Amino acid sequence: MKNLTSLYSFAVVCLASLLLWSCGRADGEFTGSEYMPDMGHSIAYEANVNSYYYNNTWGSEEDYHQMAHPRKPVNGTVARGFLPSKYQKLGDFRTSDKETHAQLQEKVRNMMIKDSEIVNPIRPNSADELKDILNKGAGLYLVACQVCHGEKGDGNGVLYNDGKGKYEAKPANFTSDLFLNAPDGQFINAIMHGKGKMQSHVDKLSPDERWMVIHYIRSLQSKKTGVEYNPVVSVNTAPSSMEESVVESEGDEHSEVHDGQDGHE
């Protein structure tokens, strides 16, 4: 019995010593040890953060890195509710290694201008909806476009400033005849792929925001010509009034006004 008690006492001392050793404090180059380190150091993967802890034995540091590092989406993946344009990537239209970026830009630009299927998908159904869209478009235009193209869309932004600004070349004047009759493809191409010194604004404006800006640019054009902007019937023209357009669009689907919905010119 005495020997058994001594054996129990020895086992308790050994166990206590083991526990104390496993929880040793860090000292000098010794980093210390922890009991059940995964309780204090989560092995959960956090995107773009390498928080690997060597005492977690669920895999190597390389395994952890492979799980935590950014990955490319599966081919064909799109954001919920977003269908990318077939002109999204300039590289898809490259036919020669000798083709420069500027040449590729111009080729895709011409394709988008001629594409009659490119029309503004945001179609307001009432004056209130139009007002909301134009308000949002005005705010986006102020942030992303006005510095170059000016408050009135005439190309006289602060960077040009009647030739006294930083830019010697005047940005595009949206209220000129050249742009008054321009199709939506010409505007959306410039936003997506840039034009001249203007760089792509794909990373600055979401797909819907791009079209809201185009609505606002159209409204600036209408203001210049003295016609109220109303895209209920046609996104590229400005009927005399919102009320007139709503009535006509609800009428005979073969009417002259209705037949003009698909027009660009």
C-alpha positions as CSV (number, residue, x, y, z in Angstrom):
1,M,0.0,0.0,0.0
2,K,2.8,2.3,0.9
3,N,4.5,1.6,-2.4
4,L,1.3,2.3,-4.3
5,T,0.9,5.6,-2.5
6,S,4.5,6.5,-3.4
7,L,3.8,5.6,-7.0
8,Y,0.7,7.8,-7.2
9,S,2.7,10.7,-5.6
10,F,5.4,10.3,-8.2
11,A,2.9,10.2,-11.0
12,V,1.3,13.4,-9.8
13,V,4.7,15.1,-9.5
14,C,5.6,14.0,-13.1
15,L,2.2,15.2,-14.4
16,A,2.5,18.6,-12.7
17,S,6.1,19.0,-14.0
18,L,4.9,18.1,-17.5
19,L,2.1,20.7,-17.3
20,L,4.4,23.4,-16.0
21,W,7.0,22.6,-18.7
22,S,4.4,22.7,-21.4
23,C,3.3,26.2,-20.3
24,G,6.8,27.5,-19.9
25,R,7.3,31.3,-20.3
26,A,9.2,32.7,-23.1
27,D,12.8,33.6,-22.2
28,G,15.6,34.8,-24.5
29,E,15.5,32.9,-27.7
30,F,13.0,30.4,-26.2
31,T,9.6,31.2,-27.4
32,G,7.8,29.3,-24.7
33,S,5.2,26.6,-25.1
34,E,1.5,26.5,-24.9
35,Y,-1.0,23.8,-23.9
36,M,-3.5,23.3,-26.7
37,P,-2.3,26.2,-28.8
38,D,-5.2,26.0,-31.2
39,M,-7.4,27.2,-28.4
40,G,-5.5,30.5,-28.3
41,H,-4.5,30.7,-32.0
42,S,-7.3,30.2,-34.4
43,I,-6.6,28.2,-37.5
44,A,-9.5,29.9,-39.3
45,Y,-8.4,31.2,-42.7
46,E,-8.6,35.0,-43.2
47,A,-8.2,36.2,-46.8
48,N,-4.9,37.9,-47.6
49,V,-3.5,37.4,-44.1
50,N,-0.9,34.8,-43.2
51,S,-1.5,34.1,-39.5
52,Y,0.0,30.6,-39.5
53,Y,1.2,29.5,-36.1
54,Y,3.8,26.7,-36.0
55,N,2.3,24.9,-33.0
56,N,-0.9,24.3,-35.0
57,T,-0.3,21.0,-36.7
58,W,-3.2,21.0,-39.1
59,G,-0.9,21.5,-42.1
60,S,2.3,23.1,-43.2
61,E,2.8,26.8,-43.6
62,E,2.7,26.3,-47.4
63,D,-0.7,24.6,-47.0
64,Y,-2.0,27.5,-45.0
65,H,-0.7,30.0,-47.5
66,Q,-2.4,28.2,-50.3
67,M,-5.7,28.4,-48.5
68,A,-5.4,32.1,-47.4
69,H,-3.9,33.8,-50.5
70,P,-6.1,35.5,-53.1
71,R,-7.4,33.2,-55.8
72,K,-8.8,33.9,-59.3
73,P,-12.5,33.3,-59.7
74,V,-13.7,30.3,-61.7
75,N,-13.8,31.0,-65.4
76,G,-17.2,32.5,-66.3
77,T,-17.9,33.7,-62.8
78,V,-19.9,37.0,-62.7
79,A,-21.2,39.1,-59.8
80,R,-24.8,38.5,-58.9
81,G,-27.1,40.5,-61.1
82,F,-24.3,41.6,-63.4
83,L,-23.9,40.4,-67.0
84,P,-20.6,41.7,-68.4
85,S,-20.4,43.3,-71.8
86,K,-19.0,41.3,-74.6
87,Y,-16.6,44.2,-75.1
88,Q,-15.4,44.0,-71.5
89,K,-11.8,42.8,-72.5
90,L,-9.9,44.5,-75.2
91,G,-7.6,41.5,-75.5
92,D,-10.5,39.3,-76.8
93,F,-10.4,41.3,-80.0
94,R,-6.6,41.2,-80.6
95,T,-5.8,39.6,-83.9
96,S,-2.1,40.2,-84.1
97,D,0.8,40.5,-81.7
98,K,1.9,43.6,-83.7
99,E,-1.4,45.4,-82.9
100,T,-0.7,48.3,-80.5
101,H,-3.0,49.1,-77.5
102,A,-4.1,52.3,-79.3
103,Q,-5.0,50.4,-82.4
104,L,-6.9,47.9,-80.4
105,Q,-8.8,50.6,-78.6
106,E,-9.8,52.2,-81.9
107,K,-10.9,49.0,-83.4
108,V,-13.2,48.1,-80.4
109,R,-14.4,51.7,-80.3
110,N,-15.6,51.5,-83.9
111,M,-17.2,48.1,-83.2
112,M,-19.1,49.5,-80.3
113,I,-20.2,52.6,-82.1
114,K,-21.7,50.5,-84.9
115,D,-23.3,48.0,-82.5
116,S,-27.1,48.9,-82.5
117,E,-27.7,46.6,-79.6
118,I,-25.8,48.9,-77.2
119,V,-28.5,51.1,-75.6
120,N,-28.8,52.5,-72.1
121,P,-30.5,49.7,-70.1
122,I,-31.7,52.1,-67.4
123,R,-35.1,53.2,-68.6
124,P,-37.0,55.5,-66.2
125,N,-40.8,55.0,-66.3
126,S,-41.7,58.3,-64.6
127,A,-40.6,61.8,-64.0
128,D,-39.6,60.9,-60.5
129,E,-37.5,58.0,-61.6
130,L,-35.8,60.2,-64.1
131,K,-35.1,62.9,-61.5
132,D,-33.5,60.3,-59.2
133,I,-31.3,58.9,-61.9
134,L,-30.2,62.3,-63.0
135,N,-29.4,63.3,-59.4
136,K,-27.2,60.2,-59.0
137,G,-25.7,60.7,-62.4
138,A,-24.8,64.4,-61.6
139,G,-23.0,63.3,-58.4
140,L,-21.0,60.7,-60.3
141,Y,-20.2,63.1,-63.1
142,L,-19.0,65.6,-60.6
143,V,-16.5,63.1,-59.1
144,A,-15.4,61.2,-62.2
145,C,-15.9,63.5,-65.2
146,Q,-16.3,67.2,-64.4
147,V,-12.6,68.0,-63.8
148,C,-11.9,67.4,-67.5
149,H,-15.2,67.8,-69.3
150,G,-16.5,70.7,-67.3
151,E,-19.7,71.5,-65.4
152,K,-21.7,72.0,-68.6
153,G,-20.1,69.1,-70.4
154,D,-18.4,71.5,-72.9
155,G,-14.9,70.2,-72.3
156,N,-13.8,73.3,-70.3
157,G,-13.0,71.7,-67.0
158,V,-10.5,73.0,-64.5
159,L,-7.7,71.0,-66.1
160,Y,-8.2,72.8,-69.4
161,N,-9.7,76.1,-68.2
162,D,-9.9,77.9,-71.5
163,G,-6.4,76.8,-72.4
164,K,-4.9,78.1,-69.2
165,G,-5.0,74.8,-67.3
166,K,-2.6,71.9,-67.0
167,Y,-3.9,70.2,-70.2
168,E,-3.2,71.9,-73.5
169,A,-5.6,69.6,-75.4
170,K,-9.2,70.3,-74.8
171,P,-11.3,67.3,-73.6
172,A,-14.3,66.2,-75.5
173,N,-17.2,68.7,-75.7
174,F,-20.3,66.7,-75.2
175,T,-22.6,69.5,-76.3
176,S,-21.0,69.7,-79.8
177,D,-22.8,68.4,-82.9
178,L,-20.3,65.5,-83.0
179,F,-21.6,64.2,-79.7
180,L,-25.3,65.3,-79.8
181,N,-26.0,62.5,-82.3
182,A,-23.4,60.0,-81.0
183,P,-24.8,56.6,-80.1
184,D,-24.6,55.2,-76.6
185,G,-21.8,52.8,-77.7
186,Q,-19.5,55.8,-78.2
187,F,-19.9,57.0,-74.6
188,I,-19.8,53.6,-72.9
189,N,-16.7,52.6,-74.9
190,A,-14.8,55.7,-73.6
191,I,-15.8,54.9,-70.0
192,M,-14.8,51.3,-70.3
193,H,-11.6,51.5,-72.4
194,G,-10.6,55.2,-72.4
195,K,-9.9,57.5,-75.3
196,G,-6.8,59.5,-76.0
197,K,-5.4,60.7,-72.7
198,M,-8.5,59.6,-70.8
199,Q,-7.9,56.3,-69.1
200,S,-10.5,53.5,-68.5
201,H,-13.0,54.3,-65.7
202,V,-14.1,50.7,-65.2
203,D,-12.6,50.7,-61.7
204,K,-14.3,54.0,-60.8
205,L,-17.8,53.4,-62.0
206,S,-20.0,50.4,-61.6
207,P,-22.0,49.2,-64.7
208,D,-25.2,51.0,-63.5
209,E,-23.2,54.1,-62.5
210,R,-21.8,54.4,-66.0
211,W,-25.2,54.5,-67.6
212,M,-26.4,57.0,-65.0
213,V,-23.5,59.3,-66.0
214,I,-24.5,58.8,-69.7
215,H,-28.1,59.8,-68.8
216,Y,-26.7,62.9,-67.1
217,I,-24.5,63.8,-70.1
218,R,-27.6,63.4,-72.3
219,S,-29.5,65.8,-70.1
220,L,-26.6,68.4,-70.4
221,Q,-26.9,68.0,-74.2
222,S,-30.7,68.6,-74.0
223,K,-30.2,71.7,-71.8
224,K,-27.8,73.0,-74.4
225,T,-30.3,72.6,-77.2
226,G,-33.2,73.9,-75.1
227,V,-35.2,70.7,-75.1
228,E,-36.3,68.9,-72.0
229,Y,-34.5,65.6,-71.6
230,N,-36.9,62.6,-71.5
231,P,-35.5,59.1,-72.2
232,V,-38.8,57.3,-71.6
233,V,-39.3,56.7,-75.3
234,S,-35.8,56.9,-76.6
235,V,-32.6,57.1,-74.6
236,N,-30.9,59.2,-77.3
237,T,-33.6,61.8,-77.9
238,A,-35.4,64.4,-75.8
239,P,-39.2,64.6,-76.4
240,S,-40.9,67.9,-75.5
241,S,-42.2,66.7,-72.2
242,M,-42.2,63.8,-69.8
243,E,-46.1,63.6,-69.7
244,E,-46.4,63.6,-73.5
245,S,-43.8,60.8,-73.8
246,V,-45.5,58.6,-71.1
247,V,-48.9,58.9,-72.9
248,E,-47.4,58.1,-76.3
249,S,-45.4,55.1,-75.1
250,E,-48.5,53.6,-73.6
251,G,-50.4,54.0,-76.9
252,D,-50.3,52.0,-80.1
253,E,-47.1,49.9,-80.2
254,H,-46.9,50.6,-83.9
255,S,-47.0,54.4,-83.6
256,E,-44.3,56.5,-85.0
257,V,-43.0,57.3,-81.5
258,H,-42.8,53.7,-80.5
259,D,-41.1,52.7,-83.7
260,G,-38.3,55.1,-82.8
261,Q,-37.3,53.4,-79.6
262,D,-34.5,51.4,-81.2
263,G,-33.0,54.3,-83.0
264,H,-29.6,55.8,-82.3
265,E,-29.5,58.8,-84.6
